[in-house]
Amino acid sequence: MNLFVLSLCFTLSACSVTGHAAPPAPQAVGAQTAETTTARARYKVKGIACGACAARIRDALQRHEGVLRVDIDVEQKIVAVEFDRAKTTPDRIRAEIERLGFEAKPIDEARTGGSRRIDT
């Protein structure tokens, strides 16, 4: 044990003396890096009638590669998905929802985010 500690101290001091950087700390398995680009997509989903419907959609999407988070509002019939753009797309997510027998339409964030003027 003492030999290991001595060796570790010598290695760290040699790095600081020679100007070499210490080796990077290992990352946890599945940890996301700064290169990961996440996005969020929302869908109005016809056919969600209860918690069982929501659970079916959530389970399928959580198994879908690239999906990081799924939030479902049963009353509003809205499915919100956070995903990695390098691994999947909004169209693939919509297709997965529709494969389960539901009709999914993307919600345009720009149109629903603010007030709309109605000309008469």
Summary of the structure (lengths in Angstrom):
residues: 120
radius of gyration: 23.8
end to end distance: 83.2
largest distance: 84.9
contacts: 255
relative contact order: 0.17
helix: 37%
strand: 22%
